[in-house]
Amino acid sequence: MPSDITEMTNETLIRELLEKWADATRLGNHDEVLISHASDVTIFDVLPPLKYEGADAYRQSWDEWQPTTESPGLFEIHDLKITTGQDVAFAHCFIQCGSIQPNGMTFEDWVRATFCLCKLEGRWLVTHQHISMPIGNQSGSS
């Protein structure tokens, strides 16, 4: 039976992993976005093709849908909840994202995210990631 200390340590490790993922995404550090994802990860995302089988497939699609922006964007995790076991965990949160496009237009959206993680060889890895956008949420503003 895992102790409270182990659960807290696992939660801290997962929280740090997801914050590093958000930082890499916000800063456009493509080489680091999937550093804590399993190579055979399944990713559901908001843009076609909606489902990616493996980190390589997701990485290859990045430039096709990643918007061009003028500066590091907004990509902040909110209301992160994490549940851990000894070698399996899940987390869910809201993500506030947006930026300024080269034409000066701004965009900002909220998405929902769920992560399933497994501890493999002593290291937590995302094995499933699901990002979804509530219908009617898109808000390309001024």
C-alpha positions in Angstrom: 0.0 0.0 0.0 1.5 3.4 -1.0 2.2 5.9 1.7 0.9 9.4 1.7 4.5 10.6 1.2 4.8 8.5 -1.9 1.5 9.8 -3.3 2.6 13.4 -2.6 6.0 12.8 -4.2 4.3 11.2 -7.3 1.9 14.1 -7.5 4.7 16.7 -7.2 6.6 14.9 -10.0 3.6 14.8 -12.3 2.7 18.4 -11.6 6.3 19.4 -12.5 6.2 17.2 -15.6 3.0 18.9 -16.8 4.2 22.4 -16.0 7.4 21.7 -18.1 5.2 20.5 -20.9 3.1 23.7 -20.7 6.3 25.8 -20.6 7.8 24.1 -23.7 4.5 24.4 -25.5 4.1 28.1 -24.6 7.7 28.9 -25.7 7.6 26.8 -28.8 10.4 24.5 -27.7 9.3 21.7 -30.0 12.1 19.4 -28.9 10.9 19.5 -25.3 7.1 19.3 -25.8 7.0 15.5 -25.9 10.1 14.8 -23.8 7.9 13.2 -21.1 5.5 11.4 -23.4 5.8 7.7 -24.2 6.9 7.0 -27.8 3.6 5.1 -28.3 1.4 7.8 -26.8 -2.1 8.3 -28.1 -3.0 11.9 -28.4 -6.5 13.3 -29.1 -6.3 17.0 -30.0 -8.7 19.7 -31.1 -7.5 20.0 -34.7 -7.6 17.4 -37.5 -6.8 14.6 -37.7 -7.9 14.7 -34.0 -6.1 11.4 -33.1 -2.3 10.8 -33.3 -0.8 7.4 -32.8 2.7 7.9 -31.3 4.8 10.9 -30.4 6.5 11.0 -33.9 3.1 11.4 -35.6 2.2 14.3 -33.4 5.6 15.9 -33.7 5.4 15.7 -37.5 2.0 17.5 -37.6 3.2 20.3 -35.3 4.0 22.8 -38.1 0.8 22.1 -40.0 -1.5 23.6 -37.3 0.7 25.5 -34.8 -0.2 29.2 -35.4 2.5 31.7 -36.2 2.7 34.2 -33.3 4.7 37.3 -32.5 5.9 36.3 -29.0 5.6 33.4 -26.6 2.0 32.7 -26.2 -0.4 32.2 -23.4 -0.5 28.6 -22.3 -1.4 28.3 -18.6 -2.6 25.3 -16.7 -5.6 26.0 -14.3 -7.3 23.9 -11.7 -5.0 20.9 -12.1 -6.2 17.8 -10.3 -3.9 14.7 -10.1 -4.7 11.2 -8.8 -1.8 8.8 -8.4 -1.2 5.1 -7.8 2.1 3.3 -7.6 2.6 3.2 -11.3 -0.5 4.7 -12.9 -1.9 8.2 -12.6 -4.3 10.6 -14.3 -4.6 14.3 -14.3 -7.1 16.8 -15.7 -7.1 20.6 -16.0 -8.2 23.6 -18.0 -5.6 25.3 -20.2 -5.9 29.0 -21.1 -4.1 29.6 -24.4 -3.7 32.4 -26.9 -1.2 34.8 -28.4 -0.8 37.7 -30.8 -0.6 36.9 -34.5 1.8 38.7 -37.0 -1.2 40.8 -38.2 -1.8 42.1 -34.7 -4.9 40.1 -34.1 -5.1 38.3 -30.8 -6.7 34.9 -30.0 -7.5 33.3 -26.7 -9.3 30.0 -25.9 -9.9 27.7 -23.1 -9.4 24.0 -23.5 -9.9 20.9 -21.3 -7.0 18.4 -20.9 -6.8 14.9 -19.5 -3.5 13.0 -19.1 -3.0 9.4 -18.3 0.5 8.5 -17.1 2.4 5.3 -16.3 5.6 5.0 -14.3 8.0 3.2 -16.6 11.5 2.3 -15.4 11.0 4.7 -12.5 9.9 7.6 -14.6 6.4 9.1 -15.2 5.5 9.3 -18.9 2.3 10.5 -20.5 0.8 7.5 -22.3 -2.5 9.2 -23.3 -3.3 12.9 -23.7 -6.7 14.3 -24.6 -7.3 18.0 -25.3 -10.8 19.2 -26.1 -12.5 22.5 -26.7 -16.1 23.1 -25.6 -18.4 23.9 -28.4 -18.8 27.7 -28.9 -15.6 28.4 -27.0 -13.5 29.8 -29.9 -12.9 33.5 -29.4 -10.6 35.0 -32.0 -10.7 38.5 -30.5 -9.3 41.9 -31.5 
